[in-house]
Amino acid sequence: MLFWKTLTAKLVSMGFEVSSYDECVANKVIEGRQCTSLWHVDDIKVSHIDSQVVSEVLGESEDEYGKEAPVTVSHG
């Protein structure tokens, strides 16, 4: 629950809006295209048509969550 609360607060501070249908999904329009972040337990998926935008969003998240151990990122 603590992870959900802190992640939600972080995404909202980044301009994302949490879905009213699923509280583990947040969306933001970046460069005219939708960016979606969704998470389950401690796994996060970020999608956007531009991979650079995904890297930037993950980079901001890593500042918060990479303190204890490095954040593992997979692209595909």
PQR file with spaces between the fields and no chain letter, atoms N, CA, C, O and H, PARSE charges and radii, in Angstrom:
ATOM       1  N    MET     1       0.820   -1.183    0.000 -0.4000 1.5000
ATOM       2  CA   MET     1       0.000    0.000    0.000 -0.0000 2.0000
ATOM       3  C    MET     1       0.876    1.264    0.000  0.5500 1.7000
ATOM       4  O    MET     1       0.564    2.246   -0.673 -0.5500 1.4000
ATOM       5  N    LEU     2       1.963    1.221    0.757 -0.4000 1.5000
ATOM       6  CA   LEU     2       2.857    2.371    0.812 -0.0000 2.0000
ATOM       7  C    LEU     2       3.468    2.644   -0.560  0.5500 1.7000
ATOM       8  O    LEU     2       3.558    3.797   -0.982 -0.5500 1.4000
ATOM       9  H    LEU     2       2.216    0.423    1.304  0.4000 1.0000
ATOM      10  N    PHE     3       3.890    1.577   -1.264 -0.4000 1.5000
ATOM      11  CA   PHE     3       4.450    1.749   -2.608 -0.0000 2.0000
ATOM      12  C    PHE     3       3.411    2.371   -3.529  0.5500 1.7000
ATOM      13  O    PHE     3       3.718    3.301   -4.275 -0.5500 1.4000
ATOM      14  H    PHE     3       3.816    0.641   -0.921  0.4000 1.0000
ATOM      15  N    TRP     4       2.181    1.863   -3.484 -0.4000 1.5000
ATOM      16  CA   TRP     4       1.117    2.395   -4.331 -0.0000 2.0000
ATOM      17  C    TRP     4       0.911    3.881   -4.056  0.5500 1.7000
ATOM      18  O    TRP     4       0.801    4.678   -4.988 -0.5500 1.4000
ATOM      19  H    TRP     4       1.931    1.107   -2.878  0.4000 1.0000
ATOM      20  N    LYS     5       0.859    4.255   -2.780 -0.4000 1.5000
ATOM      21  CA   LYS     5       0.643    5.656   -2.422 -0.0000 2.0000
ATOM      22  C    LYS     5       1.790    6.552   -2.903  0.5500 1.7000
ATOM      23  O    LYS     5       1.550    7.622   -3.461 -0.5500 1.4000
ATOM      24  H    LYS     5       0.948    3.607   -2.023  0.4000 1.0000
ATOM      25  N    THR     6       3.032    6.116   -2.686 -0.4000 1.5000
ATOM      26  CA   THR     6       4.158    6.961   -3.080 -0.0000 2.0000
ATOM      27  C    THR     6       4.291    7.027   -4.604  0.5500 1.7000
ATOM      28  O    THR     6       4.591    8.088   -5.151 -0.5500 1.4000
ATOM      29  H    THR     6       3.227    5.247   -2.233  0.4000 1.0000
ATOM      30  N    LEU     7       4.071    5.909   -5.289 -0.4000 1.5000
ATOM      31  CA   LEU     7       4.150    5.918   -6.752 -0.0000 2.0000
ATOM      32  C    LEU     7       3.048    6.781   -7.348  0.5500 1.7000
ATOM      33  O    LEU     7       3.294    7.557   -8.271 -0.5500 1.4000
ATOM      34  H    LEU     7       3.827    5.047   -4.844  0.4000 1.0000
ATOM      35  N    THR     8       1.850    6.651   -6.831 -0.4000 1.5000
ATOM      36  CA   THR     8       0.736    7.467   -7.316 -0.0000 2.0000
ATOM      37  C    THR     8       1.041    8.949   -7.113  0.5500 1.7000
ATOM      38  O    THR     8       0.827    9.755   -8.018 -0.5500 1.4000
ATOM      39  H    THR     8       1.649    6.020   -6.081  0.4000 1.0000
ATOM      40  N    ALA     9       1.531    9.308   -5.948 -0.4000 1.5000
ATOM      41  CA   ALA     9       1.873   10.707   -5.667 -0.0000 2.0000
ATOM      42  C    ALA     9       2.971   11.203   -6.606  0.5500 1.7000
ATOM      43  O    ALA     9       2.910   12.334   -7.086 -0.5500 1.4000
ATOM      44  H    ALA     9       1.704    8.654   -5.212  0.4000 1.0000
ATOM      45  N    LYS    10       3.972   10.366   -6.871 -0.4000 1.5000
ATOM      46  CA   LYS    10       5.062   10.735   -7.771 -0.0000 2.0000
ATOM      47  C    LYS    10       4.532   10.986   -9.185  0.5500 1.7000
ATOM      48  O    LYS    10       4.873   11.992   -9.808 -0.5500 1.4000
ATOM      49  H    LYS    10       4.021    9.447   -6.481  0.4000 1.0000
ATOM      50  N    LEU    11       3.704   10.080   -9.686 -0.4000 1.5000
ATOM      51  CA   LEU    11       3.163   10.229  -11.035 -0.0000 2.0000
ATOM      52  C    LEU    11       2.262   11.456  -11.138  0.5500 1.7000
ATOM      53  O    LEU    11       2.315   12.181  -12.132 -0.5500 1.4000
ATOM      54  H    LEU    11       3.427    9.263   -9.180  0.4000 1.0000
ATOM      55  N    VAL    12       1.444   11.692  -10.131 -0.4000 1.5000
ATOM      56  CA   VAL    12       0.577   12.868  -10.132 -0.0000 2.0000
ATOM      57  C    VAL    12       1.429   14.138  -10.133  0.5500 1.7000
ATOM      58  O    VAL    12       1.098   15.105  -10.819 -0.5500 1.4000
ATOM      59  H    VAL    12       1.401   11.103   -9.324  0.4000 1.0000
ATOM      60  N    SER    13       2.527   14.139   -9.367 -0.4000 1.5000
ATOM      61  CA   SER    13       3.409   15.306   -9.351 -0.0000 2.0000
ATOM      62  C    SER    13       4.086   15.522  -10.708  0.5500 1.7000
ATOM      63  O    SER    13       4.514   16.632  -11.024 -0.5500 1.4000
ATOM      64  H    SER    13       2.795   13.354   -8.810  0.4000 1.0000
ATOM      65  N    MET    14       4.178   14.458  -11.503 -0.4000 1.5000
ATOM      66  CA   MET    14       4.754   14.544  -12.842 -0.0000 2.0000
ATOM      67  C    MET    14       3.702   14.917  -13.888  0.5500 1.7000
ATOM      68  O    MET    14       4.023   15.038  -15.070 -0.5500 1.4000
ATOM      69  H    MET    14       3.830   13.556  -11.246  0.4000 1.0000
ATOM      70  N    GLY    15       2.448   15.099  -13.464 -0.4000 1.5000
ATOM      71  CA   GLY    15       1.389   15.510  -14.377 -0.0000 2.0000
ATOM      72  C    GLY    15       0.497   14.393  -14.872  0.5500 1.7000
ATOM      73  O    GLY    15      -0.371   14.634  -15.711 -0.5500 1.4000
ATOM      74  H    GLY    15       2.187   15.000  -12.504  0.4000 1.0000
ATOM      75  N    PHE    16       0.680   13.187  -14.384 -0.4000 1.5000
ATOM      76  CA   PHE    16      -0.174   12.066  -14.784 -0.0000 2.0000
ATOM      77  C    PHE    16      -1.512   12.147  -14.053  0.5500 1.7000
ATOM      78  O    PHE    16      -1.598   12.685  -12.949 -0.5500 1.4000
ATOM      79  H    PHE    16       1.385   12.991  -13.703  0.4000 1.0000
ATOM      80  N    GLU    17      -2.549   11.606  -14.682 -0.4000 1.5000
ATOM      81  CA   GLU    17      -3.858   11.503  -14.065 -0.0000 2.0000
ATOM      82  C    GLU    17      -4.167   10.026  -13.854  0.5500 1.7000
ATOM      83  O    GLU    17      -4.081    9.228  -14.787 -0.5500 1.4000
ATOM      84  H    GLU    17      -2.478   11.168  -15.578  0.4000 1.0000
ATOM      85  N    VAL    18      -4.525    9.669  -12.628 -0.4000 1.5000
ATOM      86  CA   VAL    18      -4.840    8.278  -12.302 -0.0000 2.0000
ATOM      87  C    VAL    18      -6.221    7.945  -12.859  0.5500 1.7000
ATOM      88  O    VAL    18      -7.160    8.729  -12.730 -0.5500 1.4000
ATOM      89  H    VAL    18      -4.595   10.318  -11.871  0.4000 1.0000
ATOM      90  N    SER    19      -6.329    6.782  -13.476 -0.4000 1.5000
ATOM      91  CA   SER    19      -7.586    6.328  -14.063 -0.0000 2.0000
ATOM      92  C    SER    19      -8.641    6.102  -12.979  0.5500 1.7000
ATOM      93  O    SER    19      -8.345    5.566  -11.911 -0.5500 1.4000
ATOM      94  H    SER    19      -5.566    6.145  -13.581  0.4000 1.0000
ATOM      95  N    SER    20      -9.861    6.513  -13.267 -0.4000 1.5000
ATOM      96  CA   SER    20     -10.954    6.263  -12.319 -0.0000 2.0000
ATOM      97  C    SER    20     -11.445    4.821  -12.410  0.5500 1.7000
ATOM      98  O    SER    20     -12.181    4.360  -11.538 -0.5500 1.4000
ATOM      99  H    SER    20     -10.101    6.948  -14.134  0.4000 1.0000
ATOM     100  N    TYR    21     -11.043    4.109  -13.461 -0.4000 1.5000
ATOM     101  CA   TYR    21     -11.452    2.724  -13.639 -0.0000 2.0000
ATOM     102  C    TYR    21     -10.470    1.750  -12.996  0.5500 1.7000
ATOM     103  O    TYR    21     -10.870    0.689  -12.516 -0.5500 1.4000
ATOM     104  H    TYR    21     -10.445    4.484  -14.170  0.4000 1.0000
ATOM     105  N    ASP    22      -9.204    2.102  -12.983 -0.4000 1.5000
ATOM     106  CA   ASP    22      -8.165    1.238  -12.417 -0.0000 2.0000
ATOM     107  C    ASP    22      -7.120    2.129  -11.765  0.5500 1.7000
ATOM     108  O    ASP    22      -6.415    2.860  -12.461 -0.5500 1.4000
ATOM     109  H    ASP    22      -8.879    2.964  -13.373  0.4000 1.0000
ATOM     110  N    GLU    23      -7.007    2.082  -10.460 -0.4000 1.5000
ATOM     111  CA   GLU    23      -6.114    2.971   -9.720 -0.0000 2.0000
ATOM     112  C    GLU    23      -4.644    2.599   -9.849  0.5500 1.7000
ATOM     113  O    GLU    23      -3.793    3.214   -9.206 -0.5500 1.4000
ATOM     114  H    GLU    23      -7.580    1.488   -9.895  0.4000 1.0000
ATOM     115  N    CYS    24      -4.337    1.613  -10.663 -0.4000 1.5000
ATOM     116  CA   CYS    24      -2.947    1.241  -10.949 -0.0000 2.0000
ATOM     117  C    CYS    24      -2.577    1.611  -12.388  0.5500 1.7000
ATOM     118  O    CYS    24      -1.640    1.051  -12.957 -0.5500 1.4000
ATOM     119  H    CYS    24      -5.028    1.113  -11.185  0.4000 1.0000
ATOM     120  N    VAL    25      -3.315    2.549  -12.965 -0.4000 1.5000
ATOM     121  CA   VAL    25      -3.056    3.043  -14.316 -0.0000 2.0000
ATOM     122  C    VAL    25      -3.107    4.568  -14.271  0.5500 1.7000
ATOM     123  O    VAL    25      -4.026    5.151  -13.696 -0.5500 1.4000
ATOM     124  H    VAL    25      -4.076    3.003  -12.503  0.4000 1.0000
ATOM     125  N    ALA    26      -2.114    5.204  -14.882 -0.4000 1.5000
ATOM     126  CA   ALA    26      -2.090    6.664  -14.965 -0.0000 2.0000
ATOM     127  C    ALA    26      -1.707    7.076  -16.380  0.5500 1.7000
ATOM     128  O    ALA    26      -0.897    6.415  -17.031 -0.5500 1.4000
ATOM     129  H    ALA    26      -1.368    4.730  -15.349  0.4000 1.0000
ATOM     130  N    ASN    27      -2.287    8.156  -16.845 -0.4000 1.5000
ATOM     131  CA   ASN    27      -2.061    8.626  -18.205 -0.0000 2.0000
ATOM     132  C    ASN    27      -1.678   10.103  -18.219  0.5500 1.7000
ATOM     133  O    ASN    27      -2.054   10.875  -17.337 -0.5500 1.4000
ATOM     134  H    ASN    27      -2.945    8.693  -16.317  0.4000 1.0000
ATOM     135  N    LYS    28      -0.923   10.466  -19.240 -0.4000 1.5000
ATOM     136  CA   LYS    28      -0.538   11.861  -19.457 -0.0000 2.0000
ATOM     137  C    LYS    28      -0.286   12.033  -20.946  0.5500 1.7000
ATOM     138  O    LYS    28       0.274   11.146  -21.590 -0.5500 1.4000
ATOM     139  H    LYS    28      -0.617    9.840  -19.957  0.4000 1.0000
ATOM     140  N    VAL    29      -0.693   13.159  -21.491 -0.4000 1.5000
ATOM     141  CA   VAL    29      -0.391   13.457  -22.887 -0.0000 2.0000
ATOM     142  C    VAL    29       0.959   14.164  -22.921  0.5500 1.7000
ATOM     143  O    VAL    29       1.134   15.226  -22.323 -0.5500 1.4000
ATOM     144  H    VAL    29      -1.148   13.880  -20.968  0.4000 1.0000
ATOM     145  N    ILE    30       1.912   13.560  -23.631 -0.4000 1.5000
ATOM     146  CA   ILE    30       3.256   14.107  -23.783 -0.0000 2.0000
ATOM     147  C    ILE    30       3.549   14.193  -25.271  0.5500 1.7000
ATOM     148  O    ILE    30       3.429   13.205  -25.996 -0.5500 1.4000
ATOM     149  H    ILE    30       1.770   12.697  -24.117  0.4000 1.0000
ATOM     150  N    GLU    31       3.930   15.369  -25.718 -0.4000 1.5000
ATOM     151  CA   GLU    31       4.211   15.616  -27.133 -0.0000 2.0000
ATOM     152  C    GLU    31       3.033   15.212  -28.022  0.5500 1.7000
ATOM     153  O    GLU    31       3.225   14.682  -29.116 -0.5500 1.4000
ATOM     154  H    GLU    31       4.027   16.171  -25.129  0.4000 1.0000
ATOM     155  N    GLY    32       1.813   15.469  -27.540 -0.4000 1.5000
ATOM     156  CA   GLY    32       0.613   15.196  -28.310 -0.0000 2.0000
ATOM     157  C    GLY    32       0.186   13.740  -28.349  0.5500 1.7000
ATOM     158  O    GLY    32      -0.772   13.399  -29.042 -0.5500 1.4000
ATOM     159  H    GLY    32       1.658   15.900  -26.651  0.4000 1.0000
ATOM     160  N    ARG    33       0.876   12.880  -27.623 -0.4000 1.5000
ATOM     161  CA   ARG    33       0.555   11.446  -27.610 -0.0000 2.0000
ATOM     162  C    ARG    33       0.381   10.965  -26.176  0.5500 1.7000
ATOM     163  O    ARG    33       1.000   11.490  -25.251 -0.5500 1.4000
ATOM     164  H    ARG    33       1.654   13.158  -27.061  0.4000 1.0000
ATOM     165  N    GLN    34      -0.468    9.962  -26.005 -0.4000 1.5000
ATOM     166  CA   GLN    34      -0.727    9.440  -24.669 -0.0000 2.0000
ATOM     167  C    GLN    34       0.452    8.621  -24.154  0.5500 1.7000
ATOM     168  O    GLN    34       1.003    7.779  -24.862 -0.5500 1.4000
ATOM     169  H    GLN    34      -0.971    9.535  -26.756  0.4000 1.0000
ATOM     170  N    CYS    35       0.818    8.885  -22.926 -0.4000 1.5000
ATOM     171  CA   CYS    35       1.814    8.086  -22.213 -0.0000 2.0000
ATOM     172  C    CYS    35       1.071    7.399  -21.083  0.5500 1.7000
ATOM     173  O    CYS    35       0.370    8.054  -20.312 -0.5500 1.4000
ATOM     174  H    CYS    35       0.371    9.569  -22.350  0.4000 1.0000
ATOM     175  N    THR    36       1.215    6.100  -20.976 -0.4000 1.5000
ATOM     176  CA   THR    36       0.523    5.326  -19.960 -0.0000 2.0000
ATOM     177  C    THR    36       1.530    4.651  -19.056  0.5500 1.7000
ATOM     178  O    THR    36       2.512    4.068  -19.515 -0.5500 1.4000
ATOM     179  H    THR    36       1.785    5.568  -21.602  0.4000 1.0000
ATOM     180  N    SER    37       1.269    4.740  -17.771 -0.4000 1.5000
ATOM     181  CA   SER    37       2.058    4.020  -16.777 -0.0000 2.0000
ATOM     182  C    SER    37       1.106    3.125  -16.019  0.5500 1.7000
ATOM     183  O    SER    37       0.058    3.571  -15.552 -0.5500 1.4000
ATOM     184  H    SER    37       0.471    5.214  -17.398  0.4000 1.0000
ATOM     185  N    LEU    38       1.470    1.860  -15.896 -0.4000 1.5000
ATOM     186  CA   LEU    38       0.658    0.939  -15.104 -0.0000 2.0000
ATOM     187  C    LEU    38       1.580    0.102  -14.252  0.5500 1.7000
ATOM     188  O    LEU    38       2.742   -0.112  -14.598 -0.5500 1.4000
ATOM     189  H    LEU    38       2.321    1.497  -16.275  0.4000 1.0000
ATOM     190  N    TRP    39       1.065   -0.366  -13.148 -0.4000 1.5000
ATOM     191  CA   TRP    39       1.925   -1.093  -12.222 -0.0000 2.0000
ATOM     192  C    TRP    39       1.139   -2.165  -11.488  0.5500 1.7000
ATOM     193  O    TRP    39      -0.076   -2.079  -11.310 -0.5500 1.4000
ATOM     194  H    TRP    39       0.121   -0.192  -12.867  0.4000 1.0000
ATOM     195  N    HIS    40       1.885   -3.179  -11.070 -0.4000 1.5000
ATOM     196  CA   HIS    40       1.351   -4.277  -10.268 -0.0000 2.0000
ATOM     197  C    HIS    40       2.444   -4.664   -9.281  0.5500 1.7000
ATOM     198  O    HIS    40       3.559   -4.996   -9.683 -0.5500 1.4000
ATOM     199  H    HIS    40       2.872   -3.249  -11.215  0.4000 1.0000
ATOM     200  N    VAL    41       2.137   -4.624   -8.028 -0.4000 1.5000
ATOM     201  CA   VAL    41       3.081   -4.862   -6.947 -0.0000 2.0000
ATOM     202  C    VAL    41       4.253   -3.897   -7.117  0.5500 1.7000
ATOM     203  O    VAL    41       4.084   -2.705   -6.857 -0.5500 1.4000
ATOM     204  H    VAL    41       1.231   -4.355   -7.701  0.4000 1.0000
ATOM     205  N    ASP    42       5.437   -4.357   -7.541 -0.4000 1.5000
ATOM     206  CA   ASP    42       6.566   -3.445   -7.724 -0.0000 2.0000
ATOM     207  C    ASP    42       7.071   -3.434   -9.164  0.5500 1.7000
ATOM     208  O    ASP    42       8.203   -3.025   -9.422 -0.5500 1.4000
ATOM     209  H    ASP    42       5.574   -5.325   -7.752  0.4000 1.0000
ATOM     210  N    ASP    43       6.242   -3.879  -10.097 -0.4000 1.5000
ATOM     211  CA   ASP    43       6.582   -3.843  -11.517 -0.0000 2.0000
ATOM     212  C    ASP    43       5.825   -2.696  -12.173  0.5500 1.7000
ATOM     213  O    ASP    43       4.620   -2.543  -11.977 -0.5500 1.4000
ATOM     214  H    ASP    43       5.322   -4.211   -9.887  0.4000 1.0000
ATOM     215  N    ILE    44       6.543   -1.889  -12.954 -0.4000 1.5000
ATOM     216  CA   ILE    44       5.955   -0.733  -13.610 -0.0000 2.0000
ATOM     217  C    ILE    44       6.179   -0.847  -15.113  0.5500 1.7000
ATOM     218  O    ILE    44       7.268   -1.205  -15.562 -0.5500 1.4000
ATOM     219  H    ILE    44       7.523   -2.013  -13.113  0.4000 1.0000
ATOM     220  N    LYS    45       5.147   -0.541  -15.883 -0.4000 1.5000
ATOM     221  CA   LYS    45       5.262   -0.497  -17.338 -0.0000 2.0000
ATOM     222  C    LYS    45       4.910    0.916  -17.790  0.5500 1.7000
ATOM     223  O    LYS    45       3.898    1.477  -17.371 -0.5500 1.4000
ATOM     224  H    LYS    45       4.262   -0.251  -15.519  0.4000 1.0000
ATOM     225  N    VAL    46       5.743    1.477  -18.638 -0.4000 1.5000
ATOM     226  CA   VAL    46       5.484    2.799  -19.211 -0.0000 2.0000
ATOM     227  C    VAL    46       5.476    2.637  -20.723  0.5500 1.7000
ATOM     228  O    VAL    46       6.392    2.044  -21.293 -0.5500 1.4000
ATOM     229  H    VAL    46       6.565    1.021  -18.979  0.4000 1.0000
ATOM     230  N    SER    47       4.448    3.161  -21.372 -0.4000 1.5000
ATOM     231  CA   SER    47       4.402    3.065  -22.830 -0.0000 2.0000
ATOM     232  C    SER    47       4.111    4.428  -23.449  0.5500 1.7000
ATOM     233  O    SER    47       3.312    5.212  -22.937 -0.5500 1.4000
ATOM     234  H    SER    47       3.703    3.643  -20.909  0.4000 1.0000
ATOM     235  N    HIS    48       4.778    4.678  -24.554 -0.4000 1.5000
ATOM     236  CA   HIS    48       4.605    5.887  -25.358 -0.0000 2.0000
ATOM     237  C    HIS    48       5.198    5.577  -26.723  0.5500 1.7000
ATOM     238  O    HIS    48       6.097    4.744  -26.830 -0.5500 1.4000
ATOM     239  H    HIS    48       5.427    4.041  -24.970  0.4000 1.0000
ATOM     240  N    ILE    49       4.719    6.221  -27.746 -0.4000 1.5000
ATOM     241  CA   ILE    49       5.212    5.960  -29.094 -0.0000 2.0000
ATOM     242  C    ILE    49       6.690    6.318  -29.246  0.5500 1.7000
ATOM     243  O    ILE    49       7.390    5.730  -30.071 -0.5500 1.4000
ATOM     244  H    ILE    49       3.988    6.898  -27.660  0.4000 1.0000
ATOM     245  N    ASP    50       7.167    7.286  -28.447 -0.4000 1.5000
ATOM     246  CA   ASP    50       8.558    7.741  -28.496 -0.0000 2.0000
ATOM     247  C    ASP    50       9.340    7.123  -27.335  0.5500 1.7000
ATOM     248  O    ASP    50       9.051    7.410  -26.173 -0.5500 1.4000
ATOM     249  H    ASP    50       6.598    7.763  -27.778  0.4000 1.0000
ATOM     250  N    SER    51      10.309    6.293  -27.634 -0.4000 1.5000
ATOM     251  CA   SER    51      11.070    5.607  -26.582 -0.0000 2.0000
ATOM     252  C    SER    51      11.852    6.584  -25.703  0.5500 1.7000
ATOM     253  O    SER    51      12.149    6.274  -24.550 -0.5500 1.4000
ATOM     254  H    SER    51      10.544    6.060  -28.578  0.4000 1.0000
ATOM     255  N    GLN    52      12.185    7.757  -26.236 -0.4000 1.5000
ATOM     256  CA   GLN    52      12.882    8.766  -25.439 -0.0000 2.0000
ATOM     257  C    GLN    52      11.987    9.266  -24.301  0.5500 1.7000
ATOM     258  O    GLN    52      12.470    9.512  -23.196 -0.5500 1.4000
ATOM     259  H    GLN    52      11.944    8.009  -27.173  0.4000 1.0000
ATOM     260  N    VAL    53      10.707    9.414  -24.562 -0.4000 1.5000
ATOM     261  CA   VAL    53       9.753    9.834  -23.529 -0.0000 2.0000
ATOM     262  C    VAL    53       9.690    8.770  -22.440  0.5500 1.7000
ATOM     263  O    VAL    53       9.681    9.097  -21.253 -0.5500 1.4000
ATOM     264  H    VAL    53      10.314    9.214  -25.460  0.4000 1.0000
ATOM     265  N    VAL    54       9.646    7.512  -22.832 -0.4000 1.5000
ATOM     266  CA   VAL    54       9.635    6.418  -21.851 -0.0000 2.0000
ATOM     267  C    VAL    54      10.880    6.494  -20.982  0.5500 1.7000
ATOM     268  O    VAL    54      10.790    6.369  -19.761 -0.5500 1.4000
ATOM     269  H    VAL    54       9.653    7.247  -23.796  0.4000 1.0000
ATOM     270  N    SER    55      12.032    6.697  -21.589 -0.4000 1.5000
ATOM     271  CA   SER    55      13.287    6.793  -20.835 -0.0000 2.0000
ATOM     272  C    SER    55      13.264    7.963  -19.856  0.5500 1.7000
ATOM     273  O    SER    55      13.757    7.846  -18.734 -0.5500 1.4000
ATOM     274  H    SER    55      12.105    6.799  -22.581  0.4000 1.0000
ATOM     275  N    GLU    56      12.698    9.082  -20.274 -0.4000 1.5000
ATOM     276  CA   GLU    56      12.621   10.250  -19.392 -0.0000 2.0000
ATOM     277  C    GLU    56      11.707    9.991  -18.196  0.5500 1.7000
ATOM     278  O    GLU    56      12.043   10.342  -17.065 -0.5500 1.4000
ATOM     279  H    GLU    56      12.298    9.177  -21.186  0.4000 1.0000
ATOM     280  N    VAL    57      10.549    9.377  -18.450 -0.4000 1.5000
ATOM     281  CA   VAL    57       9.621    9.067  -17.357 -0.0000 2.0000
ATOM     282  C    VAL    57      10.276    8.084  -16.390  0.5500 1.7000
ATOM     283  O    VAL    57      10.201    8.264  -15.174 -0.5500 1.4000
ATOM     284  H    VAL    57      10.276    9.093  -19.368  0.4000 1.0000
ATOM     285  N    LEU    58      10.909    7.058  -16.921 -0.4000 1.5000
ATOM     286  CA   LEU    58      11.582    6.086  -16.058 -0.0000 2.0000
ATOM     287  C    LEU    58      12.734    6.729  -15.296  0.5500 1.7000
ATOM     288  O    LEU    58      12.982    6.381  -14.142 -0.5500 1.4000
ATOM     289  H    LEU    58      10.969    6.912  -17.908  0.4000 1.0000
ATOM     290  N    GLY    59      13.434    7.655  -15.925 -0.4000 1.5000
ATOM     291  CA   GLY    59      14.533    8.353  -15.267 -0.0000 2.0000
ATOM     292  C    GLY    59      14.047    9.135  -14.056  0.5500 1.7000
ATOM     293  O    GLY    59      14.696    9.126  -13.010 -0.5500 1.4000
ATOM     294  H    GLY    59      13.233    7.937  -16.863  0.4000 1.0000
ATOM     295  N    GLU    60      12.905    9.813  -14.191 -0.4000 1.5000
ATOM     296  CA   GLU    60      12.345   10.545  -13.059 -0.0000 2.0000
ATOM     297  C    GLU    60      11.912    9.596  -11.956  0.5500 1.7000
ATOM     298  O    GLU    60      12.063    9.906  -10.775 -0.5500 1.4000
ATOM     299  H    GLU    60      12.378    9.820  -15.041  0.4000 1.0000
ATOM     300  N    SER    61      11.377    8.445  -12.329 -0.4000 1.5000
ATOM     301  CA   SER    61      10.974    7.448  -11.331 -0.0000 2.0000
ATOM     302  C    SER    61      12.184    6.835  -10.643  0.5500 1.7000
ATOM     303  O    SER    61      12.140    6.523   -9.454 -0.5500 1.4000
ATOM     304  H    SER    61      11.254    8.193  -13.289  0.4000 1.0000
ATOM     305  N    GLU    62      13.263    6.666  -11.399 -0.4000 1.5000
ATOM     306  CA   GLU    62      14.475    6.064  -10.836 -0.0000 2.0000
ATOM     307  C    GLU    62      15.070    6.951   -9.748  0.5500 1.7000
ATOM     308  O    GLU    62      15.658    6.446   -8.791 -0.5500 1.4000
ATOM     309  H    GLU    62      13.299    6.920  -12.365  0.4000 1.0000
ATOM     310  N    ASP    63      14.923    8.265   -9.885 -0.4000 1.5000
ATOM     311  CA   ASP    63      15.403    9.175   -8.851 -0.0000 2.0000
ATOM     312  C    ASP    63      14.775    8.838   -7.499  0.5500 1.7000
ATOM     313  O    ASP    63      15.424    8.925   -6.457 -0.5500 1.4000
ATOM     314  H    ASP    63      14.446    8.675  -10.662  0.4000 1.0000
ATOM     315  N    GLU    64      13.504    8.453   -7.538 -0.4000 1.5000
ATOM     316  CA   GLU    64      12.775    8.135   -6.306 -0.0000 2.0000
ATOM     317  C    GLU    64      13.005    6.699   -5.850  0.5500 1.7000
ATOM     318  O    GLU    64      13.181    6.451   -4.657 -0.5500 1.4000
ATOM     319  H    GLU    64      12.976    8.382   -8.384  0.4000 1.0000
ATOM     320  N    TYR    65      13.007    5.749   -6.788 -0.4000 1.5000
ATOM     321  CA   TYR    65      12.995    4.334   -6.420 -0.0000 2.0000
ATOM     322  C    TYR    65      14.325    3.615   -6.625  0.5500 1.7000
ATOM     323  O    TYR    65      14.417    2.420   -6.345 -0.5500 1.4000
ATOM     324  H    TYR    65      12.864    5.951   -7.757  0.4000 1.0000
ATOM     325  N    GLY    66      15.336    4.293   -7.096 -0.4000 1.5000
ATOM     326  CA   GLY    66      16.627    3.656   -7.320 -0.0000 2.0000
ATOM     327  C    GLY    66      17.621    3.906   -6.197  0.5500 1.7000
ATOM     328  O    GLY    66      18.817    3.669   -6.368 -0.5500 1.4000
ATOM     329  H    GLY    66      15.261    5.264   -7.324  0.4000 1.0000
ATOM     330  N    LYS    67      17.154    4.372   -5.071 -0.4000 1.5000
ATOM     331  CA   LYS    67      18.040    4.698   -3.957 -0.0000 2.0000
ATOM     332  C    LYS    67      18.586    3.450   -3.259  0.5500 1.7000
ATOM     333  O    LYS    67      19.772    3.395   -2.933 -0.5500 1.4000
ATOM     334  H    LYS    67      16.183    4.565   -4.932  0.4000 1.0000
ATOM     335  N    GLU    68      17.747    2.469   -3.032 -0.4000 1.5000
ATOM     336  CA   GLU    68      18.133    1.253   -2.325 -0.0000 2.0000
ATOM     337  C    GLU    68      18.895    0.288   -3.227  0.5500 1.7000
ATOM     338  O    GLU    68      19.900   -0.305   -2.833 -0.5500 1.4000
ATOM     339  H    GLU    68      16.784    2.514   -3.296  0.4000 1.0000
ATOM     340  N    ALA    69      18.393    0.150   -4.433 -0.4000 1.5000
ATOM     341  CA   ALA    69      18.999   -0.757   -5.419 -0.0000 2.0000
ATOM     342  C    ALA    69      18.687   -0.188   -6.801  0.5500 1.7000
ATOM     343  O    ALA    69      17.677    0.493   -6.973 -0.5500 1.4000
ATOM     344  H    ALA    69      17.577    0.632   -4.753  0.4000 1.0000
ATOM     345  N    PRO    70      19.549   -0.462   -7.792 -0.5600 1.5000
ATOM     346  CA   PRO    70      19.284    0.082   -9.120  0.2800 2.0000
ATOM     347  C    PRO    70      17.964   -0.433   -9.699  0.5500 1.7000
ATOM     348  O    PRO    70      17.557   -1.571   -9.463 -0.5500 1.4000
ATOM     349  N    VAL    71      17.330    0.423  -10.445 -0.4000 1.5000
ATOM     350  CA   VAL    71      16.093    0.052  -11.123 -0.0000 2.0000
ATOM     351  C    VAL    71      16.459   -0.739  -12.367  0.5500 1.7000
ATOM     352  O    VAL    71      17.313   -0.319  -13.149 -0.5500 1.4000
ATOM     353  H    VAL    71      17.661    1.347  -10.636  0.4000 1.0000
ATOM     354  N    THR    72      15.812   -1.886  -12.548 -0.4000 1.5000
ATOM     355  CA   THR    72      16.054   -2.717  -13.725 -0.0000 2.0000
ATOM     356  C    THR    72      15.088   -2.303  -14.815  0.5500 1.7000
ATOM     357  O    THR    72      13.878   -2.269  -14.591 -0.5500 1.4000
ATOM     358  H    THR    72      15.118   -2.227  -11.913  0.4000 1.0000
ATOM     359  N    VAL    73      15.605   -1.988  -15.989 -0.4000 1.5000
ATOM     360  CA   VAL    73      14.770   -1.516  -17.105 -0.0000 2.0000
ATOM     361  C    VAL    73      14.924   -2.489  -18.266  0.5500 1.7000
ATOM     362  O    VAL    73      16.030   -2.899  -18.618 -0.5500 1.4000
ATOM     363  H    VAL    73      16.588   -2.016  -16.171  0.4000 1.0000
ATOM     364  N    SER    74      13.776   -2.849  -18.854 -0.4000 1.5000
ATOM     365  CA   SER    74      13.755   -3.683  -20.062 -0.0000 2.0000
ATOM     366  C    SER    74      12.962   -2.943  -21.120  0.5500 1.7000
ATOM     367  O    SER    74      11.892   -2.407  -20.832 -0.5500 1.4000
ATOM     368  H    SER    74      12.878   -2.516  -18.568  0.4000 1.0000
ATOM     369  N    HIS    75      13.466   -2.906  -22.326 -0.4000 1.5000
ATOM     370  CA   HIS    75      12.751   -2.304  -23.449 -0.0000 2.0000
ATOM     371  C    HIS    75      12.362   -3.405  -24.407  0.5500 1.7000
ATOM     372  O    HIS    75      13.109   -4.361  -24.613 -0.5500 1.4000
ATOM     373  H    HIS    75      14.335   -3.342  -22.560  0.4000 1.0000
ATOM     374  N    GLY    76      11.199   -3.264  -24.984 -0.4000 1.5000
ATOM     375  CA   GLY    76      10.816   -4.286  -25.946 -0.0000 2.0000
ATOM     376  C    GLY    76       9.426   -4.127  -26.431  0.5500 1.7000
ATOM     377  O    GLY    76       8.963   -4.920  -27.250 -0.5500 1.4000
ATOM     378  H    GLY    76      10.592   -2.488  -24.817  0.4000 1.0000
